[in-house]
Amino acid sequence: TSGSTGRPKGTVIERDALRRFAAAVASRLELTTHDRWLQVASLGFDVLIEEVFPAFAAGAAVVCREDTRALDAEELHIALARTRITVVELSTQYWLEYARWLDGNGTATPETLRTVVVGGERMDPVPYRRWQARQPAGLAHVYGLTECTVSSTFYTGLLPSDAEEVPLGTALRDVEISIRQDGRPVPDGGTGEIHIGGPLLARGFLDDEEATARRFVPDPYAARPDARVYRTGDLGRIGPDGQLVFLGRVDDQVKIRGHRLEPARVERALCEGGGVGQAVVFPDPETGTALWAFTVPADPAAAPLPGEAVRLTGADRDALVAPLEAQLPDWAVPRVLYRVSVLPKNPHGKVDKKRLAAWAAAASGAPAAATAPAPAPVTEAAGTEQEPLGTVLALFREVLDAPALGPDDNFFDHGGQSLLALRLLARLRESRSGAAGLRASALFTAPTPRLLADALAARAVAHP
């Protein structure tokens, strides 16, 4: 399926497109019968296609995990070494967590690992260069969409020192990449919308002729009279070296944890619930993995002072989140919500998201909501059985960027998600030896600082 909010759009991929795709990826990554590809992606995610079929086409092995729970960075590292993996594909944020863990532990990738495929979101050149300078495993930066049979371009080069973006790479065999403005190809080096053509295109969206006609359009510049191209909605250019470079979105569509999202759908849902006059939704500026929502109350008397952002907690937050959880996938539900008096505009008349983020930063040390005072600091005497709570609470506040978080506040109700859970557990292991071996899934049964501290204390008693 393709899409994010509302009802997912079934995407019809022909067997021949899958065959060509599998062969092209196997060729680009030089897969052989000696390779072992670790299967990481969810079974409902199109990346699964890339993990399985190219390996099968090359006669390589696909190594399945023992369970479907998320692996944190240390567990991933152990799994890669133990099962002698040669290729693994990680989302951009997951790869960053693994890279940070390797750097923090002064550790290199396992000897058998030769390639880490990374994609789903924009890559920052700084960690990319750091990896290439320190790690023996190579990187393959990929770009593509479900509608074009997963990945369409691969970049495996050594990033130049003056590069401001990590390129998306060059097209796979049987993939045609062009840059167009208003449907017309732009001159070499020009900026425009990325269009993808060739036999790897899907037939279209299942039972949705209107959406198919809007995105899969005839190509009047191709030699074949029936040729089509897919309008990706992504901005890009092709550099003098032939590498495709991503430059943003044509519209406001964003990516959250590898999923494409139209924020307008979430914004409308927030306003439909009552009590909200206006809303804007966008990824958090630091990690890009969680959604923030800024709401303007329908009743001006409920608004904070101009220029202030009040973080919502408790019943105020639940009243807005509950209706969204009933109609949207979990990753599309904003977990961090603020109330403001107005949505500021920039000189172009668009919502000034940078200013909203600055308001949120200024409010980070203040009570989360006008009706909910900041919880009192937790003070335990060192050496008592309650001592872990102070450490755990501090780490919850750090990872969630929520200084006012209390000992009984739920991790997932305050912006927590799988990647932040991995980060929290990594930081916890650094701080407390008793957390060794604790999995991120522990947060599902102990989602508050107090419950997790109790779990750690119980582990300490059982394994002194």
C-alpha angles and dihedrals in degrees: 000000000000128000137053119227127044118004114355116241115238110230118210111219117183121227091240090056090052091048092051092045094051092049093046095051092045089052096046093049092040092232117188137182088269094062124105117198117197112224107224109148125096114264089243095054123093091229086075087072090057093047096051116029102047088051091050090048090056095043090247126143125259109211114207123206121246091244139001098251117121114263117223119222095271093046090048090051092050092047092050092052098040095051094039093237118190100183132030132169120215134178114250094255093044090051090050090054090050092047091051091049092051092049093046092052096040088237132145128217114272116280094245095052110096105162136031112192111208129186149124100092142034114292122227110227093218099066089035091059092042090054093048090051096048112025127072094209113088126232129233112193109202136192132189149109138242089248090062097044098270116290121029103172136036131197118194102155133117105268111241116240092241097048112123093191135033104243121240087225134223130318124275118241110285092023122112119200123192136166115224141174117204087351095304123112113251125224118272110291093016125135123242146117117316111242123192124202140165138082094307092073117114119245086244140266117328112256093347110104093164095057090042092053091047097053105024103059133175115264109225091182096060125096092231113077092216096047119133136190131205117232103221099189088227123122119226149138136217112237127218089266090058094250119140113232124199115227104175139276129318088217132019096277111135137190122239118186090335095313124112114234135188103212091201090071092056092043091054091049091053091053093046092062094071129246094060120095099178136006140182125193129196140148118276108268096232105052105005089216101105133050123242121200126199114194133191111209117237088227109066089206089067093054122106123235117294112276093023129111118200116200113227122228139162119010093353091058095040092053090061099037100046096067090048093052089056094058108023135061114259096254091054094057114096109237097185114057131180134188118220134172095233141002104244119224131217123224089275092058095251126125108277101232093176091059091048090051089051090052089051091050091051090052095049093096095044130084110287095236137011091243096043116066118210112270118254115259116266112242119185126170112249113253095031123114089252094057095099091064094072092053094044093047092050091052092048089053092047097048094042093040088231110131091177095055113132131219092256098044116118117245093218094047091059102053099289120149138157098286093047088047089056090050093049093051091048091052090045092055090051090053103039128035089205090068093067109126094014109141127218088242087072087079091067091062096032105031098157128070091244095050093046092047089051090051090052091049090051090051090051091054093046093045107029 
